[in-house]
Structures are given as C-alpha cells and as structure tokens.
C-alpha cells in the first residue's frame, strides 16, 4: 500500500501520531522551547540537518540526546576540539596481518556511521576536520580508498554552536553552513519555564523517555513529506523570495542592500521541504505561503552574508529576512 493510498484510507492521524508521541517524550525532559522543538521535528521529517545556536546552558545537547532516547535511532556524539582529526569523524584504515602473513587494509568506521550524529561545539575544530562532514551531510556517504561507503538511513547531523564565545573557534565555511537545512536559534526560557526547569532538575527524580519512533517510521514520514503538493503560486513566491536576496541582480529587493551575498538554490529547496514538513505537522496535506513564512528565518539566517554596512548599523540576518518577506509577499 502506497503512502498516498494509506492516507486516503486512514487519514494522516496514524502517521502523525508518531510525531506527536515524539513531541510528548521530548517534553518530559525539555521545558518550553516550543519553537525550537517544532523546528527540530521539521528538520527530522524533511530529512535534513540542524544547527543549534545558543549560549551555554540552554539544553542544546540535552535536546539532541533526548531525541535519540525517544527514538530507536542509533546515536553517537563527537565533541569537537582543535586537535580532532578528519579520521576521528569518518574512520580510518588499519593494516592487519593474518596467520599466514598476508597483510590487508581494513576500514574501521568512525562515529559518522550512525543515524543521529551530535556534533557538539562544531566550530571548535579546524576547517579540515569540519570539511570531513561535507560529503556525509550532502551525499550520505564517505569515500575511503576510492570507495564510496553509504551511511545508515536515515542520517541526521545535529550540531551545536555557542555564538558568543569566539576565542579558540573556527568560523564554519559557507559551504558547510549551506548543508544545514535549518539554523535553530535557541533562546532563553520565559520566567515560568525557568521556574519549571529549577523544579524539575534540582531534585532526586530523573525524567525518563521512552522510544516511540523507529528508523523505518521516520523514513516513511520523510517520503510522505516529499509527496505533499505545492501550489504553483507558492512555488513562484518562494523562488522570488530566494532570488530577491541576491544583491546586484534584477530581482534584488530593497533589503538586499544589507547583504554581501544572497541565498543559493539550496535555500529554495530547503524552504519548500521544510514548509511541506511544517504543513504535515499541522495536519494538512498542502503547503500554504504561511508555512514558507514560518520557516523563512531558520532557513535563510545562516545562508545570507551581511555586508559591512549591515554590521555597522546593527542589522542582523533575521531583520533582513523580515524585510525580504515584506518585499516579495504575494
């Protein structure tokens, strides 16, 4: 039975019930952060990778671990440090000798061979090691000795980054930033949420999480996301939004004056995929322009390069995105 036929016979509820159960399990440990959790679920359903940015202590690492505990996905964590080598990520070849004296190289898979990879403080390692993730994030494979080795499916990288501490860090290359489907800005909790955090985490009780989604279930949901239809008007508006961010082009909007470089075609793909996932999370099997607007900031904020004028005026990329949306709204 195809997914579309299954939806026609039983509706979206049985499939989306697994996502709602995952949200409930995450809520057992994570207080508040509703927007961040929603964007993380969108990332998983769209089959992409997420970059979590926020100051220390906002449960970025805990959120990634909780997602792993609430699923049957294999999980590994890499603590990125300045001395980390590419082989520490992808794996390495070792020379082995058998009883007959025959020698051969054997590949020892690195932690990247996993369903869910936590790249903790990804900007604390050198660019050469950061680049070790480029092939795996885009092509879901690792090339060793001229052979391409497929990574497990599904495969998702969740990376954390502290945006305020720059000493001993290396800026992420634009090519790597573009590999992240969403950039999730994790903000401070509200007063009520912070009080709840204090109550939950300073006693003897520890919140438990039950796995409610397996790899096959997530793959089915990811296939379903790609089957969500998009109206031609929404498609054209999405293309206008992306093209409006490119300074010096005929389609550039007024907001492009704040940018050195605009978004590439991968941004448009990310906008549509995440909008489809967001529509499904809302129980709809059709994408609206509001779905695109909801994901515009997390999709574009790490793909736009502000100009020196924007930095001097204190204009951040989220403000530029808001202007772009206002300029191209259908």
Long-range contacts (C-beta under 8 A, 24 or more apart in sequence): 3-220, 3-223, 3-224, 3-227, 4-227, 7-224, 7-285, 12-280, 12-283, 12-285, 13-283, 15-220, 15-221, 15-224, 16-280, 16-281, 16-283, 18-212, 18-213, 18-217, 18-221, 19-45, 19-213, 19-221, 19-281, 21-212, 21-213, 22-67, 22-70, 22-71, 22-212, 22-213, 24-212, 25-66, 25-69, 25-70, 25-209, 25-210, 25-211, 25-212, 26-63, 26-66, 26-67, 26-70, 26-209, 28-66, 28-207, 28-208, 28-209, 29-62, 29-66, 29-207, 29-209, 30-59, 30-62, 30-63, 30-66, 31-189, 31-193, 31-196, 31-197, 31-200, 32-189, 32-190, 32-193, 32-196, 33-58, 33-59, 33-63, 33-186, 33-189, 33-193, 36-63, 36-184, 36-186, 36-187, 37-63, 38-278, 38-281, 39-182, 39-184, 39-295, 39-298, 40-67, 40-158, 40-184, 41-277, 41-281, 42-182, 42-274, 42-277, 42-278, 42-281, 42-295, 43-156, 43-158, 43-181, 43-182, 43-184, 43-274, 44-154, 44-156, 44-218, 45-218, 45-221, 45-222, 45-225, 45-277, 45-280, 45-281, 46-181, 46-222, 46-225, 46-270, 46-273, 46-274, 46-276, 46-277, 47-154, 47-156, 47-222, 47-225, 47-273, 48-156, 48-180, 48-181, 48-182, 48-270, 48-273, 48-274, 49-137, 49-156, 49-157, 49-158, 49-159, 49-179, 49-180, 49-181, 50-156, 50-157, 50-158, 50-159, 50-180, 50-181, 50-182, 50-183, 50-184, 51-122, 51-159, 51-160, 51-161, 51-177, 51-180, 51-182, 51-183, 51-184, 51-302, 52-158, 52-159, 52-160, 52-161, 52-184, 52-186, 53-160, 53-161, 53-162, 53-163, 53-183, 53-184, 53-185, 53-186, 54-160, 54-162, 54-163, 54-185, 54-186, 54-187, 55-162, 55-163, 55-164, 55-188, 56-162, 58-186, 58-187, 58-188, 58-189, 59-186, 60-160, 60-186, 61-118, 61-120, 61-160, 63-186, 64-116, 64-118, 64-158, 64-160, 65-118, 66-209, 67-116, 67-158, 68-116, 68-118, 69-209, 69-211, 70-209, 70-210, 70-211, 70-212, 70-213, 71-116, 71-211, 71-212, 71-213, 71-214, 71-215, 71-218, 72-211, 72-213, 72-214, 72-215, 73-115, 73-116, 73-154, 73-214, 73-215, 73-218, 74-114, 74-115, 74-116, 74-152, 75-114, 75-115, 75-116, 75-117, 75-118, 76-111, 76-114, 76-116, 76-117, 76-118, 77-111, 77-117, 77-118, 77-120, 78-111, 78-117, 78-118, 78-119, 78-120, 79-120, 79-121, 80-119, 80-120, 80-121, 80-122, 80-123, 80-124, 80-125, 80-129, 81-124, 81-125, 82-124, 82-125, 82-126, 82-168, 84-125, 84-126, 84-129, 85-129, 86-128, 86-129, 86-131, 86-132, 88-129, 89-129, 89-132, 89-133, 90-132, 90-136, 90-142, 90-144, 91-142, 91-144, 93-144, 93-145, 105-145, 107-144, 107-145, 107-149, 109-149, 110-142, 112-136, 112-142, 112-151, 113-142, 113-149, 113-151, 113-152, 114-151, 114-152, 114-155, 115-152, 115-153, 115-154, 115-155, 115-156, 115-215, 116-156, 116-158, 117-155, 117-156, 117-157, 117-158, 118-158, 118-159, 118-160, 119-157, 119-158, 119-159, 119-160, 120-159, 120-160, 121-160, 121-161, 121-162, 122-159, 122-160, 122-161, 122-172, 123-161, 123-162, 123-169, 123-170, 123-171, 123-172, 124-168, 124-169, 124-170, 125-170, 126-170, 127-170, 127-173, 130-170, 130-172, 130-173, 130-176, 131-173, 131-176, 133-157, 133-176, 133-179, 134-175, 134-176, 134-179, 137-176, 137-179, 137-180, 138-179, 152-215, 153-215, 153-219, 154-215, 154-218, 154-219, 154-222, 174-261, 174-305, 177-302, 177-303, 178-264, 178-266, 178-267, 178-302, 178-303, 180-302, 181-270, 181-273, 181-274, 181-299, 182-270, 182-274, 182-295, 182-298, 182-299, 183-298, 183-299, 183-301, 183-302, 184-298, 185-298, 185-301, 221-280, 224-280, 225-273, 225-276, 225-277, 225-280, 226-273, 226-276, 228-276, 228-279, 228-280, 228-285, 228-286, 228-287, 229-285, 229-286, 229-287, 230-272, 230-275, 230-276, 230-286, 230-287, 231-286, 231-287, 233-289, 233-330, 234-275, 234-287, 234-288, 234-289, 234-292, 235-272, 237-289, 237-292, 237-328, 237-329, 237-330, 238-268, 238-271, 238-272, 238-275, 238-292, 239-268, 240-328, 241-268, 241-271, 241-292, 241-296, 241-324, 241-325, 241-328, 242-267, 242-268, 242-271, 244-324, 244-327, 244-328, 245-300, 245-304, 245-320, 245-324, 247-307, 253-323, 253-324, 253-327, 253-328, 254-323, 254-327, 255-320, 255-323, 255-324, 255-327, 256-324, 257-307, 257-309, 258-306, 258-307, 258-309, 258-310, 258-313, 258-315, 258-319, 258-320, 258-323, 259-304, 259-305, 259-306, 259-307, 259-310, 259-320, 260-305, 260-306, 260-307, 260-308, 261-304, 261-305, 262-304, 263-300, 263-303, 263-304, 264-303, 266-303, 267-299, 267-300, 267-303, 270-295, 270-299, 271-295, 271-296, 271-299, 271-300, 274-298, 274-299, 289-329, 289-330, 293-325, 296-321, 296-324, 296-325, 297-321, 297-322, 300-324
